[in-house]
């Protein structure tokens, strides 16, 4: 298998390999991949479906291979892991606190109570934020529930950006991205690989070889990454977030359009629709137009303090999600 991988890398051909558990697949593709990256001064991307395999690669396989190959290559090959931004703790969110008090995710009463499970976990996250070197959620043991983690993390769309964030120079996600840019082997997941391929902004470093492990899960992970969700609660969240920043009547138009869509779909069976009826198409158009109206009312970005900018970014992100899904 290692010889086949090496030949595929040298010739630029695609290669599909199937082998049982325990046959050493990761070693068979890592050795020729590392040799190529070091010889060409480039980066090789290894994509997996599961966290377990990512950990195996960066905690066991790659360290052992780096030590074993160093005498042959002249230096130890470098490697890094890169995940989606939501997987890293956001220091601005830690310091600023909840930015959307109306969300169920930000249950202020529960979060403020150190005796509630949510409160205890948030206290742990704040304490951990001052000691962690990576901000990687998977390194927090024991872990926390999603509801707690969302209070200290942001999606790529919600992020203020390196230049605007007051703690941007200490950003864990940006540090991970920078480390990946210097590595010869970058381990990532199928979802981030798909987002990098389909998106307008580059996430992964420049590379000329991609190894897809656990390829049987690739289609599902890419499909999920390329899919968008539009529900009544998603529209409601967007309307509530922008309602604090624009004329409430304009935000209410979006909420009403979302209610209309919910009524129309409420009794519909879960199924794939190849075509939309006139009623559904009209309701989606109403949601799309209302979201666009709200976005226009928010206006362009302006000079404002980081907390206000973060609230504006949250509102714009929610509106973009609604508009994009409704316009498909």
LINZI-V429805 format. One record per residue. N is the residue number from 1. SS is DSSP state (alpha for helix, beta for strand, coil for the rest). Layout:
# LINZI-V429805
n: <N/N>
ss: <SS/SS>
This chain:
# LINZI-V429805
n: <1/2/3/4/5/6/7/8/9/10/11/12/13/14/15/16/17/18/19/20/21/22/23/24/25/26/27/28/29/30/31/32/33/34/35/36/37/38/39/40/41/42/43/44/45/46/47/48/49/50/51/52/53/54/55/56/57/58/59/60/61/62/63/64/65/66/67/68/69/70/71/72/73/74/75/76/77/78/79/80/81/82/83/84/85/86/87/88/89/90/91/92/93/94/95/96/97/98/99/100/101/102/103/104/105/106/107/108/109/110/111/112/113/114/115/116/117/118/119/120/121/122/123/124/125/126/127/128/129/130/131/132/133/134/135/136/137/138/139/140/141/142/143/144/145/146/147/148/149/150/151/152/153/154/155/156/157/158/159/160/161/162/163/164/165/166/167/168/169/170/171/172/173/174/175/176/177/178/179/180/181/182/183/184/185/186/187/188/189/190/191/192/193/194/195/196/197/198/199/200/201/202/203/204/205/206/207/208/209/210/211/212/213/214/215/216/217/218/219/220/221/222/223/224/225/226/227/228/229/230/231/232/233/234/235/236/237/238/239/240/241/242/243/244/245/246/247/248/249/250/251/252/253/254/255/256/257/258/259/260/261/262/263/264/265/266/267/268/269/270/271/272/273/274/275/276/277/278/279/280/281/282/283/284/285/286/287/288/289/290/291/292/293/294/295/296/297/298/299/300/301/302/303/304/305/306/307/308/309/310/311/312/313/314/315/316/317/318/319/320/321/322/323/324/325/326/327/328>
ss: <coil/alpha/alpha/alpha/alpha/alpha/alpha/alpha/alpha/alpha/alpha/coil/coil/coil/coil/coil/coil/coil/coil/coil/coil/coil/coil/coil/alpha/alpha/alpha/alpha/alpha/alpha/alpha/alpha/alpha/alpha/alpha/alpha/alpha/alpha/alpha/alpha/coil/coil/coil/beta/beta/beta/beta/beta/coil/coil/alpha/alpha/alpha/alpha/alpha/alpha/alpha/alpha/alpha/alpha/alpha/alpha/alpha/alpha/alpha/alpha/alpha/alpha/alpha/alpha/alpha/alpha/alpha/coil/coil/coil/coil/coil/beta/beta/beta/coil/coil/coil/alpha/alpha/alpha/beta/coil/coil/alpha/alpha/alpha/alpha/alpha/alpha/coil/coil/coil/coil/coil/coil/coil/alpha/alpha/alpha/coil/alpha/alpha/alpha/alpha/alpha/coil/coil/coil/coil/alpha/alpha/alpha/alpha/alpha/alpha/alpha/alpha/alpha/alpha/alpha/alpha/alpha/coil/coil/coil/coil/coil/coil/beta/alpha/alpha/alpha/coil/coil/coil/coil/coil/coil/alpha/alpha/alpha/alpha/alpha/alpha/alpha/coil/coil/coil/coil/coil/coil/coil/coil/coil/coil/coil/coil/coil/coil/coil/alpha/alpha/alpha/coil/alpha/alpha/alpha/alpha/alpha/alpha/alpha/alpha/alpha/alpha/alpha/coil/coil/beta/beta/beta/beta/beta/alpha/alpha/alpha/alpha/alpha/alpha/alpha/alpha/alpha/coil/coil/coil/coil/coil/coil/coil/coil/coil/coil/beta/beta/beta/beta/coil/coil/alpha/alpha/alpha/alpha/alpha/alpha/alpha/alpha/alpha/alpha/alpha/alpha/coil/coil/coil/coil/coil/alpha/alpha/alpha/alpha/alpha/alpha/alpha/alpha/alpha/alpha/alpha/alpha/coil/coil/coil/coil/alpha/alpha/alpha/alpha/alpha/alpha/alpha/alpha/alpha/alpha/alpha/alpha/alpha/alpha/alpha/alpha/alpha/alpha/coil/coil/coil/coil/coil/coil/coil/coil/coil/coil/coil/coil/alpha/alpha/alpha/alpha/alpha/alpha/alpha/alpha/alpha/alpha/alpha/alpha/alpha/alpha/alpha/alpha/alpha/alpha/alpha/alpha/alpha/coil/coil/coil/coil/coil/coil/coil/alpha/alpha/alpha/alpha/alpha/alpha/alpha/alpha/alpha/alpha/alpha/alpha/alpha/alpha/alpha/alpha/alpha/alpha/alpha/alpha/alpha/alpha/coil>
